[in-house]
Structure formats: structure tokens, C-alpha cells
């Protein structure tokens, strides 16, 4: 019974299927039409994360986190090919940077995260 509870608690805390990364971390991928990719990490309250990315064409971008079945978006930008910024966490959470390709052709993406503190 105890191991079942641990699995349920883990699913409530971390996004399902998300691979957590410890900064510094980077990804390079090619997103097929309609596909998405994520770069997930955990921050404590008050911690910050520097992130940069560039793509060969505009992608929809967001930073999100999960609360049960709800998905919350502190950052959401449509059709952006390049961006660099700092995100500061208000609560201890696992967060994900996410890119979605709405184009009809594959799009190459390069992204990196670094601790901001």
C-alpha cells in the first residue's frame, strides 16, 4: 500500500511523462507539424531560471506547471522564434518550458536553461 501512495504522490507533483532536467541543460530537436517539446525543471520559491531558445521558424511558447488536472501558464507567447529571459518562481514547483509547432513544416529548435541565482 505504501508504494502505491508514493506513486500517486509523485504523479500529483511532477508532470506526467516529463523528464526533469537539472540546469545547466540544453535540448536540440526538430518538431514535426503539430508536435511539441518540453524542457522541465524544478525551482524552489524565489529561485530564478535563465532560459534562451531559438527556432528556425516561429513556435508557440509557454512556461507552465500542473496543479492536479489544471495547467497554469505564468508565461504564454504565440509565434515566437527567439527569446531569452529570466523566470522567477513564486512557489516550489516543477515547471516546463514548452514549444508547439503550429506550422505545416518541421521546425528545428535549440533551447538552454541555467540557474539565475
C-alpha positions as CSV (number, residue, x, y, z in Angstrom):
1,X,0.0,0.0,0.0
2,X,2.8,2.4,0.8
3,X,4.4,2.1,-2.6
4,X,1.1,2.8,-4.3
5,X,0.7,6.0,-2.3
6,X,4.2,7.1,-3.3
7,X,3.4,6.6,-7.0
8,X,0.2,8.7,-6.6
9,X,2.0,11.5,-4.8
10,X,4.7,11.5,-7.5
11,X,2.1,11.8,-10.2
12,X,0.5,14.7,-8.4
13,X,3.8,16.6,-8.1
14,X,5.5,16.0,-11.5
15,X,4.0,16.4,-14.9
16,X,3.1,13.0,-16.4
17,X,5.7,11.9,-18.8
18,X,8.0,14.8,-18.2
19,X,11.7,14.3,-17.9
20,X,13.1,16.6,-15.3
21,X,16.4,18.4,-16.1
22,X,19.0,19.9,-13.7
23,X,20.4,23.1,-15.0
24,X,22.5,23.8,-16.9
25,X,20.7,21.8,-19.6
26,X,20.0,22.1,-23.3
27,X,17.9,20.5,-25.9
28,X,18.0,20.4,-29.7
29,X,15.1,18.9,-31.5
30,X,13.1,19.1,-34.7
31,X,9.4,19.5,-34.1
32,X,7.1,17.9,-36.7
33,X,4.0,19.8,-37.7
34,X,1.6,19.7,-34.7
35,X,4.3,18.4,-32.3
36,X,5.6,19.8,-29.1
37,X,8.7,19.5,-26.9
38,X,9.4,20.4,-23.3
39,X,12.3,21.2,-21.0
40,X,11.2,20.7,-17.4
41,X,13.0,21.6,-14.2
42,X,12.2,22.3,-10.5
43,X,12.5,25.6,-8.7
44,X,12.2,26.5,-5.1
45,X,10.2,29.5,-4.1
46,X,12.1,32.7,-5.0
47,X,14.6,30.8,-7.3
48,X,15.1,32.0,-10.8
49,X,15.9,30.3,-14.1
50,X,17.6,31.9,-17.2
51,X,16.3,30.5,-20.4
52,X,17.1,31.1,-24.1
53,X,15.9,29.5,-27.3
54,X,15.9,30.0,-31.0
55,X,14.0,28.1,-33.7
56,X,14.1,28.2,-37.5
57,X,10.5,29.5,-37.6
58,X,8.0,30.8,-35.0
59,X,6.7,28.4,-32.4
60,X,4.1,28.8,-29.7
61,X,5.9,29.0,-26.4
62,X,4.8,28.8,-22.7
63,X,6.1,28.1,-19.2
64,X,3.6,26.0,-17.3
65,X,3.1,23.9,-14.2
66,X,0.5,21.4,-13.2
67,X,-1.9,21.6,-10.2
68,X,-3.8,18.3,-10.2
69,X,-5.6,18.3,-13.6
70,X,-5.2,22.1,-14.1
71,X,-2.3,23.5,-16.1
72,X,-1.2,27.1,-15.1
73,X,0.6,29.4,-17.5
74,X,2.7,32.2,-16.0
75,X,4.2,32.8,-19.5
76,X,2.4,32.2,-22.8
77,X,3.6,33.7,-26.2
78,X,2.3,32.7,-29.6
79,X,4.5,32.7,-32.7
80,X,8.0,33.4,-31.4
81,X,11.3,32.2,-32.9
82,X,13.8,33.6,-30.4
83,X,13.6,34.6,-26.8
84,X,15.8,35.0,-23.8
85,X,14.5,35.9,-20.3
86,X,14.5,35.1,-16.6
87,X,11.7,33.3,-14.8
88,X,11.3,33.6,-11.1
89,X,9.3,31.0,-9.2
90,X,6.7,32.2,-6.6
91,X,6.3,28.6,-5.2
92,X,8.3,25.4,-5.1
93,X,7.1,23.7,-8.3
94,X,8.3,21.6,-11.3
95,X,8.0,23.9,-14.3
96,X,8.2,23.2,-18.0
97,X,9.2,25.3,-20.9
98,X,7.1,24.1,-23.9
99,X,7.2,24.8,-27.6
100,X,4.4,23.8,-30.1
101,X,4.8,23.8,-33.8
102,X,1.6,25.1,-35.5
103,X,3.3,25.2,-38.9
104,X,2.9,22.7,-41.7
105,X,6.6,22.0,-41.9
106,X,9.2,20.7,-39.4
107,X,10.9,23.3,-37.3
108,X,14.4,23.0,-35.6
109,X,14.6,24.2,-32.0
110,X,17.6,24.9,-29.7
111,X,17.0,25.7,-26.1
112,X,19.0,26.1,-22.9
113,X,18.3,26.7,-19.2
114,X,20.7,28.0,-16.5
115,X,20.2,28.8,-12.8
116,X,19.5,32.5,-12.4
117,X,20.6,32.7,-8.8
